Amino acid sequence: MTTTGGRGTTTVAIAHDYLTQRGGAERVVLALAKGFPDAPIYTTLYDPEGTFPEFRDLDVRPSRLNRIGPLRKNHRAALPLLPAAASSLRIDAEVVIASSSGWAHGFGGTHKTLVYCYSPARWLYQPDVYLSADAGLLQRAGLKSVSMPLRRWDRRAASRADRYLAISTVVQERIRATYGIESAILPAPLSDRLRAVEPEPVDDPVVRDGGYVLCVSRLLPYKNVDKVAAAFEHLPDQHLVVVGRGPEWDALRRDAPGNVTFLRDLTDGQMRTVYERSHGLVAASHEDYGLTPLEAALFGKPSAVLAAGGFLDTMKDGSTSVFFDAPTPESIAGGVRRLLESGWDEHTILAHANRFTESAFVARLRDEVTSLTEPPLPQEEQ
């Protein structure tokens, strides 16, 4: 296990809900692994094919639930079993950094727990956001039937944590409202991996030609990718490229207008290519943080984003982005038009992105770990 601290050493482990997909939270775990290179990573489910390949080279320790192959491909099906799986994980470390939006803050052991929270569990406290609008009565009833015991488990786990850090202002407020816990804000790190790799070709004529608007998102109902795609019915002379995967893939491709292209499972080199060849990015979800506009900013690209949630923390209207008021096709189309019509200073956008570094993120976490395990210095030593 890794060591950290100034006056001594502290054993540290990393915990994450499940490593079954590729998203911003999984990127944070990779940043944690860089900052604490000897720390094992505990998780309920681990699918090497579904998440980032860098995890193959790390010490990932899944729960016994991981032996059930189908659950590795569909963590939502494991929902009723995850509290027991989380509680059964016994972590041998002095401090656990729990990267959590639902489970990792409840992993067992006698350690100190520092929770880095993306949001209290959406399926428990925002079920209408978590479920799609066309979710059936059986699906809604099933979620409701397990909600009360899961909420009790979740709140007990939160109460045992030693410290909470929130990814953004909106999550800080949600932690306070849900758990009655005060937390400090630590923005998620922006990995420089995309600028470190060579661009790779993408076998798509729209990407090869360039000059499109980009949307990078998991294809989940609350991401509002359907509204973004519908916005391009009002922008017939423009093209949208959506990069992502998720349960909405088939429905989105079926219903989208002809000037929308869908791609998935791109390498980092291909992601660099799609960012570099775009005019900019559009995002219309109520994000707890808002990472993809910052990734676009790494390449000097502006964004059109919803004026809500984490985007208010990570974007600056008029210098790195334009804001639109509502996740409706008409409002999104207006935001995209302003993005395309505005003049942008690439250096200003790049400078903004460079404020969100992995090194600053890890340094803050090391300080937090030290403060949890070492008594304060005597007054005469300060």
C-alpha positions, 0 to 999 in steps of 0.5 A, a space after each residue: 500500500 502507498 505511504 504519504 504524510 510528512 511526519 510519518 507514513 500512512 497506508 492508503 487504499 482506494 475504493 470505487 463503486 464499480 469499474 464497469 464503464 468509462 466515464 469521468 469518475 473512472 478517470 478520477 480513480 486513475 488520477 488517484 492511482 497515479 497520486 497513490 501508486 501503491 494503493 490497491 483499488 477495491 470495488 464491487 464489480 470489475 469488468 476489464 473490457 468495459 472500463 479503461 484499459 489502464 486498470 489492467 496494470 493496477 491492483 484491482 480487488 473486486 468483491 465476491 459478487 464479481 464472480 457472477 459474470 452477467 453482473 459485471 456487464 450490467 451493474 444496475 441488475 446487481 442493485 439489490 445485492 450491492 449493499 451486502 457486497 460493499 459491506 463484505 469488502 474488508 479493507 486493510 489500510 489506515 485511510 480509504 479514499 472512497 470515490 463514491 456516488 453510492 457504494 464505496 463509502 460503505 466498504 468495511 474495515 476499521 480504517 478512516 474514510 475520506 469520501 470524494 463524493 460525486 453525488 449521493 445515490 441518484 437512484 435513491 434520492 433522485 429516482 425520476 432523474 435516474 429512470 428514463 421517462 418511459 420506464 415501466 411500472 415494474 421497473 419503478 416498483 422494483 426500485 421503490 421496493 428496495 429504496 427504504 432499506 438501501 437508504 438506511 444502509 446509505 445513511 449509516 455508511 455516510 455517518 461513519 465517514 470521517 470527512 466528505 469532499 464534494 466535487 462541486 457546489 451543487 453536490 456540496 448542497 446535496 450532501 448537506 440536504 441528504 446527510 446533514 454533513 458539511 463538506 469542502 469542495 475539491 474540483 475533479 482533476 483534468 487528465 492531460 492524457 488526451 494531449 499526451 497521445 498521438 491523434 488516431 484516425 476515426 473511420 467516419 466521413 464527418 470526423 474526417 471532414 471536421 467542422 461539426 459540433 461534438 457531444 461526449 456523454 454516457 447515453 443515459 436519460 438524464 444526460 438529455 442527449 435526445 434533446 441535443 440530437 433533436 436540436 439539430 433539426 433546427 440546425 440543418 446546415 450543421 452536423 452533430 457527432 455524439 460519442 458515448 455508450 449506454 442503454 439509450 444507444 438504440 433509441 437515440 440512433 433510431 430517433 435522431 435526425 439525419 445530421 447526427 452521427 453516433 460513435 462509441 468505444 473510441 481510443 484516447 487517440 481517437 478522442 483527441 481527433 474528434 475534439 480537435 476537429 470539432 467546432 466545439 462541444 454541447 452538453 445539456 445535462 444537469 451535471 454534478 460537475 461537468 468534465 467534458 467541456 473542460 476536456 474540450 478546453 484542453 484543445 482550445 474548443 469552446 462549449 455550449 452548456 446548460 446554465 445549471 449544476 456543475 457547469 456553473 463551477 467549471 465554465 465561464 460564460 463568454 470566455 470559455 462557453 455560452 450558456 443556454 437556459 433549458 434542456 429543450 431542443 430550441 434552447 440548445 439550438 440557440 446556444 449552439 448558434 451562439 457558439 458558432 457565431 462567437 469569436 473565441 480566444 484559444 489561449 484564454 480557453 487553454 489557460 482556463 483548462 490548465 487550472 484543473 490539474 491532477 497535481 493540484 488535486 493529488 496534493 490536496 488529497 495528500 493534505 487531507 489524508 495527513 490531517 486525518 491521521 496525524 495530530 496537529 503540530 505543537 504551536 511552537 513547531 508551526 
